[in-house]
Amino acid sequence: MTRSDQAAPLGGVSPATTRVMNLAHFLTQSARRFPNAIGFVWGEQQWTWSELEARVDAMADALVSRFGVRKGDRILVQSSNNNQMFESMFACFRIGAVWVPTNFRQSPDEVAFLAQASGARGMICHAAFPAHAEACQQAAQLDFVIAIGSADFGPDYDVIVEEHLGKRAESPPIFRDDPCWFFFTSGTTGRPKAAVLTHGQMAFVITNHLCDLMPGTGPSDASIVVAPLSHGAGVHQLVQVAHGVKTILPAAEKLDVAAIWQLVERWKVSNLFTVPTILKMLIEDPSVDRFDHSSLRYVIYAGAPMYRTDQKRALAKLGPVL
């Protein structure tokens, strides 16, 4: 951390004026250290760290120069897992905008409420959700919508990236308490509410994960995504980027247990983040015995307690990695 140009009170540095590293710089660091190493895999597609960095730079530049996004603006993202969603997180962080991912299974009206409640300025929406884009435009009077794929409601994300490749937006100063992510609750007991995650808070979470949850994690490792990037899995992948760990994203939108274990074997996956329900499905499927999963060192589950019987079964199948 370094001291900002603003005046600090006598006796120390004011927490509000203490500058921290922009979370998007983790991607930049991995791109500089391991430019030609694979950083992200989605199905049969692969991107090196330098390619990811270039795509994030391009989208960040487009958000600023073409759509007028400024620090503090909220960008709603409605999409299932894909590389564009992953990139959009870092593009928002890079320019000081706030990433507002939805649960993509929510209805158009539910997502429209998130657009309104978050004060979203713009939206990145997968082409498969035109009704969601329309509902959000009506509810929040968005300035722009970008489509992931070809759609009538906005320009294509990948076309925009191609047009802005080689350009880089200037990152504004980022401070510890600047928001980076509105993490919405499920709304099971009322309307969803946004937990405001900040750059400083998430930098601490990343450090905590690397020191306490996954010590020794580094560029020779691989992490597989078995949950939506919009929530806990997105936090987990931030940690991977910080230490140059490649992310493996299954091609199927729905959970395909056999495909997960096949990818674990193929990429020698060393860690995954999940919830007890999914972990139970992973260890009870016969495919767990067909593929080599000896590369796993850390299987992290969260969100709910796990039944002791299921814990024992998981330990018996996977070893002491939970």
Secondary structure, 3 states (H helix, E strand, C coil): CEECCCCCCCCCCCHHHEECCCCCHHHHHHHHHCCCCEEEEECCEEEEHHHHHHHHHHHHHHHHHCCCCCCCCEEEEECCCCHHHHHHHHHHHHCCCEEEECCCCCCHHHHHHHHHHHCEEEEEEECCCHHHHHHHHHHHCCCEEEEECCECCECEHHHHHHHHCCCCCCCCCCECCCEEEEEECCCCCCCCCEEEEEHHHHHHHHHHHHHHHCCCCCCCCEEEECCCCCCHHHHHHHHHHHCCCEEEECCCCCCCHHHHHHHHHHHCCCEEEECHHHHHHHHHCHHHHCCCCCCCCEEEECCCCCCHHHHHHHHHHHCCCC
